[in-house]
């Protein structure tokens, strides 16, 4: 009788342990989908406000602007498309002034 109780308790213990492992695994997946996603979004938002990111975007726009100034009319259309795509989520109101600001606003509003 004692042996059967020990075996039964061992089996029940294994089942409980297995259910606990599966439950924690599903909790990890849930946490990754919610908290992990929010953390990644926060990291991305902070990155996009760093000086190196903003300065890189300014330099990219300056290069594109000079290419656009020297381009043929058909090439200007292609450059404008690239600029629209590259700067779609860039907040020019916060980070740009002068010619670059006006140029980017004009391109985005077309």
N, C-alpha and C positions, 0 to 999 in steps of 0.2 A: 504494500500500500504506500509506503513511504517513497519507494522508487518511482511509482507512477505519478505521485504528486510532484516530485522533483522534475521528472520529464515534462509533465504538463506545465509547470511553472516556467521551465526553461523555454518551451515552445512559445508560451504566452509572452515571455520576456523578449524573445527574438522577434516576434510579430510586433510588439510595441516599439522595439528599437528600430525595426524596419519602417514602421509608420512614422516614427519621429524623424528619421533620416529623410524620408520622402517629403514630409511636411516642411522641414527646414530647407530642403532643396527648392520646393515651390515658393517658399517665402523669399529665398534669395532671388529667384526669377522675378517675383513681384517687385521686390525692392529695386532691382536693376531697371525694370521697366518704368518705375515711378521716380524714386529718389535718384537713381543713377542718371536718368534722362534729365531731370531738373539740374543736377550737378553739372552735367556736360553743357547744358544751355547757359548756365551761369558762368562757367569757365570761358565759353565762346564770347559771351557778352563782355567780360572783363578783358579778354584778349583784344577785341575790336576797339577798345578804348585806350590801349597802350600806345605810347609815343612811337614805338618802332613800327607798329601796324599802320598808324595814321601817316607817319612820315613815308613809309613805303608806298602807300596809296597816293600820296601827294607826288612823289617822284614818278610813279607810274602814269599819273594823269599829266604831269608836265611833259613827259616823253611823248605820250599820245597826242597832246596838244600841239607840240612842235611837228610831229609827223603829219597831223591834220592840216596845219598851216601850209606845209610844202607839198601836199598831196593833190592829185588830179581829182576832178569832181566825182568820178566813179569810186576812186579809192577813199574819198572822204566818207562816203556812205558806209563802206565796210568798216572803217575806223570808228565811226559813230556807233555802229552795231556792237563792236567789241567793247566800247566804253560803256554803253548801256548795260551790257551783261556784267561787266566787271565791277561796275559801281552801283548796281541795283540796290544793294542794301547799305550803301555808304551814306552817312548823314553829312552832306556837304554844308548844311547850315551851321554845324558845330565846328567843323575843322577847316573850311576853306574860306578864302577871301579873294577879292580882286578878280583878275582875269580868269583864273581857274574856276572860281565859284560861278561866274557868269557863263563860262563855257560849258561846265558840267550841267548847270540848270537848263541851258538851251538844248543840249543834247538829250537830256532826260525828258524834256517836255515835248519833244518832236514825236 
